[in-house]
């Protein structure tokens, strides 16, 4: 079993690292809300998983309290100074690949509406971790080694992540004093220290020194967006996710189409079951990409993603088994936290710098890695998601929640780039269709897509499943080690009808579960 779980009655947390989990649980012990705990854990994740998330990145948040679900879009637009003739290579990495960082603004908006404890209290665990140091974990050590040459090429990354020009070994102590000082300023002065003060000025100066476009005016103009979640029905449940520019609609399209198939009659390892899952995702990506862009661009057209005619088109493909190449998005540098309490409240936060170490641009003065979120733009002429100054790119980040009889039943999140929607669809199907426990639903072997849209299977399937899918017109392959990121690491909390709580942590990456 690659999943560890914890049970409680008061509160439960699943997230990407044990130290961040402890930070969140500690907030509950002090009387904090689900929002407080999620914020404390999310900021701590910036310290322990700096290759995956940073206050130089973005976040998407779903919060359910007092019977109402709200979304906070903490993604940022491209800088107003982004060149009109920017190339795909410049968007993919480097100083021009950085969107305006929105993560801190999103967290502050969550605290302003749902927080109980002081802002300083929530940042205190992360400050302590950054100042005193953390043992380098498996995923961070692997990332430092995999990206060694690129980290060496950037002066900020070299300062923050290499010691004597070598990566830190797993278990070595990594101290981040610059980040500690920046977080102390943000704890004292709030988000103004970042968006209107010295922290943001320092960050912009570091980007501009390398030829980037991010400016203090971009930071001053930034504001997160409060949004109404999208939803669909699935087997007696209501599933909610973020609207565009999140890929949440693509997960809901998969579920809406699969709701017309009786997956509960197929065994967990049935090739036919996986054929249906794969085609539903393939068609949802194909059709959904036309709706996933800056909210100001898509407008009411988002409704078409879940229109019965769109769902019917996906279901037609399930029956016809038309063979088409898949269209996948990029990115897999992400960290998540799912939180719930016994009263039925929950928060899911997905935060990211997109690729590991973002654009491989870091500011040694603040300790923050800059995102390469503009890689999410499409350079195809006329695409609704084409790059432009002041525009938000499409985002793979996808927090989700499932409700049963009006009550919150599951808080769901996973890293994994475009695989986020694929992973959570499988977890939900395993839990709802097959009646698996949450642990088993997460642990079960999964399929995903790589950066080129190839269908990949975890090695637990083996060649038998590859051959069975091939006979059904699906060209799949067993994943190679460098494709492991796309299977994600589902970190979820379930709330029982009696108020009992189960947090489940997926050990496909570092993860932790805690409950009280």
ABEGO torsion letter per residue (X at the ends): XABBBBBBAABBBBBABAAAAAAAAAAAAAGBBAAAAAAAAAAAAAAABAAABBAABBBBBBBBBGGBBBBBBABBBBBAABBAABBAAAAABEAAABBBBAAAAAAAAAAAAABABBAAAAAAAAAAAAAAEBBBBAAAAAAAAAAAAAAAABAAAAAAABBGGBBBBBGBBBBBAAAAAAAAAAAAAEAAAAAABAAAAAAAAAAAAAGBABBAAAAAABBBBBBBBBBBBBGGBBBBBBBOABAAAAAAAAAAAAAABBAAABBAABAAAAAAAAAAAAAAAAAAAAABBBAAAAEAAAAAAABAAAAAAAAAAAAAGBBBBBBBBBEABBBBBBBBBAAGBBBBBBBBAEBBGEAGBBBAAAGBBBBAAAAABBABBGBAABBBBGBBBBBABBBBBBBBGGBBABBBBBBGEAAAAAAAAAAAAAAAAAGBBAAAAAABBBBBBBAAGBBBBBAAAEAAAAAAAAAAGBBBBBBBAAAAAAAEBBBBBBBBAAGBBBBBBBAABBBBBBBX
